[in-house]
Amino acid sequence: MATNTVVEEVLAALEQADTLEGINDAIYALKEHFSVDNMVYHWVDSAGAQYGYGTYRLDWAARYQEQNYLRIDPVVIGCYQRFHPVDWKRLDWSSKAARAFQAEAIKYGVGNQGYTIPIRGPNGQFALFTVNSTCDDETWSRFTEDNRRELILIAHYFNQKALEFEPNKKPEQSQSLSPREIDAMTLLAIGYNRAQVAETLSISEHTLRVYIESARFKLGANNTTHAVARALSRGLIVV
C-alpha cells in the first residue's frame, strides 16, 4: 500500500515521540489530514484499567469516565468480539441505554458516523482506534472504503507506541516470518477468510493451516487473531 507523504511524515514523528504530548500531536495532525471530527486511541487492559489520547472534548472524556460508559458503549462491547474493523452502523444500538448514550455523545461533539479498529496485544491488552465524523451514510461509506487500509496501519502504529510506554506489556522480539507466512497473515489482516486465503495463494486449506500455525508459534501468539495483531503491530506485515 502506498502511504501518502503527510501520513508518512506524521508516523515518522510518532515513532520518535517520547512523550504523551508528542503522541497527541500526531493524532491531531492525522485528524486534520483526514478531515474527521475525532480520532482516538483507547486502551483497556486485562484488569479493566483504561487510558487513551485523542481529540474528544475533555468534558466528554470526563463524562464517559464518571458514568462508567465503558459498560454500555456498543463500540467497546461490539469490538471486543471482533478483530476486523467495524463501521458503527453494524453494531447493536437497539437498547434504550445505547440510544441514549449515542444521543449524549453527539451532543458532546462525537460524530454520528464511526469506524473502529480493534487491536489485541500481549498480556490481555485490548485497544481501539476510532475515527468518527458527522455526515451521511454514502459519504461515510466512501471515506471508509478509500482509507480503510491506511487507517489500519495508523492504528497499529499508535498501538506499538502505547506498548513502548508500557514496558511490561511490550512484546518480545519475534522470529522473522517466511514469505508465505507473511502472505497468509497479510490476507487474513485485510479480512479474507481461510478459504479465500487458500484460493488466493493457490494452496490447500491444510497447507494454509501449517503456515498459520508456524507464524503463530514464531509470534508467541495465543491464536490466529492474536498472531495477526502481533504481526501488524511489529511491522512484519503491512495492509
N, C-alpha and C positions, 0 to 999 in steps of 0.2 A: 504494500500500500504506500502510495506517495503521500507524505505528510507535508502540508504547506509550510512555507517559511515562518510565518508568525507562530504557528503551533510548535515547530521545531525549536525556535528561539525561547519560547516560554518553558518548554520541557527541559531544555538545556539549563536554564536558570533554576528550574525546580530541582534538578539533580544536584546543583551546587548549593542549594539553600541549606543553611544550618540553624535557622530559627523558624518559629511558627509564623513570624511576620513575612518571611520570605515565601513560605508556602501560601499564605493568604494573598500575597501579591500575585502569585502565579494564577490562583483560581479567579481573582478579579480580572486579570488580563484575558483569560480564556472566556470568561463570561462576556466581556465586551466583544471579543473576536467573534463569538458565535451569536451575538445579539439575542441572548436569552435573558429572562427575568432573574433567574438564580442558577447557581452552580454550587453544589455542596458535596463534601465528603463526610460521611458519618460512620463512625466505628462503634461497634458493640462487642465487647469481649465476652468470654465464656461465663464470667461472673455477673454479667448484666451491666457492668460499668460502660459508660459511653462518653465519647467526645467527638469533636469534629471541627471543621472550619469551612467557611463558605460565605455566601452573600445574603443569607436570610437576615432579616431585620433582627436586631438584638432583642427587641421586645417579644418577637415571635419565638426566638430560641428560649427565652426565659419562660414564656407561657407554656411552651411544649414540655419543658422540664418540670415546671410546677404542677401541671395537670397530669404528669406521667403519661403523655400521649403515646409513648412507645408501645403501651399495651393494646392500643386500639388502632394505631396507624396502619391502614391497609397496605401501604408501601412496605413497611417493615415486615408485617405479617406475611404478605404475599411473596415477597422476595426471599424470605427465609427458606422457602421450599423450592427455590429456583436457583439455577446457575446463570442461565442466559438472560440478557437484557429484556426488560419488560416495559411496554407502554402502560401508563397508568389506567388507560381505558380498559385494559384486560384484567385489572384487579377487581376485587369484590368490594364495592362501595354501597352495598344494598342495605346494610344495617342503619338504624336511626343514628347510632353513635358515630358511625363512619361518615354519614352525610353531614352531620353537624360539625364534625372535625374538619371536613373539607371546606365547608362554608366559612368557618372561622379562619382557616388557613388562608383562603383567598382574601379575606378582609385584611390580613397582615402582609399581603403582597406576594403570596405564593401563587404561581401560575395555575390556571385551570388545566393545562396540559403538562404531562411529565413523562420522563423517561429515566429509568433507574437501572443501574448495572450492579448486580450482587457480586461480592468478592469474598472468597473464603481463604483464610491463611492459616498459619501454624497455631497450635495451642488453642483451638476453638475460636479463632478470630473470625468475625463476620462484619463485613463493611459494605456500605452502599455508596455509590457515586451517582448523583442525580443532577439532571438539568430539567428546569421547568420554565414555562412561559405562558403567556396569555394569547391565544389565537384560536382559529377554528380547526376542526379535525383535519381537513385537507392540507392546510398549511403545515400543521404539525407532522403529519404523515410524511410529507415531502422532506421536512427537516430531518427527521429521524432516519429516513432511507438514505439521504445524502451524507449524513455524518456519523452513522452507526459505528463503523469500524474505527474511525478516528477517536470517537468518544470512549470506546472500549480500551484503546491504547492509553488514552489520558487517564482513565480510571485506574489502571494498573500502575501507572507512574506515580499517582498520588498514594496508592496503597503501599508501594515499595518505600516511598519516603516516610510514610507513617511507621512502617516496620523499623526503619532506621532510628526513629525517635523512641522506639520501644525496644531496646537492645535484647531484652529477654524473650521477645517474640520474633526476633529476626531469624529467618530460616537459615539452616546450614547450607554451605555450598553443595551443589549437586553435581553429579557426573554429567558430562555432555550427552545430548541425545543424538541418535543416529539420524540421517536424513529421512528415513521412512518414519521414524518415531516423531520427528518434527512435523512431517506432512500429516500424520494422523492426528496429532494434538492440535494442529492449526485448524483442520477441518472441523474437529469437534468444537473448538473455541468459537467458530463463526456460526455454529448452530446446526451442523449436519448431524443426523443420527448415524448409528453404526452401519446400517445397511447402505446409506448414501456414501459414507466414507469409503467403505469397501469397494463399492461400484466405481467411485471416482479414482481410486488408486489401482483398480483392476486386480484386486486380491480377494480372497475369501474372507468371510467374517471370522473364521477360525484364525487365519493368519493375522488379521487385524487385531484380534484379541491378544495375540502374542506380543505385537508391537505396543499395545496399550499397557499391558501388564509390565513389560520391560521398562517403559517410560515411568510408570507409577513407582516401580521399585527404585529406579535411579533418583527420582524426585523425593523419595521418602514420603509419598502421599498415601492417605488412607483409602482413597477410592479414585475413580476416574475424574469426577468433578474437581476434587482436590488437586489432582495431578495437572489438569488443565490450568487451574488457577495459579499453581506454583510456576508452571512453565511461562505463563503470561507475566507474572509479577517479577520473574527473574530475567525477562527479556530473551528467553530461549525460543519463544515464538512471538510473532507479531501479526496481528489481524487488522 
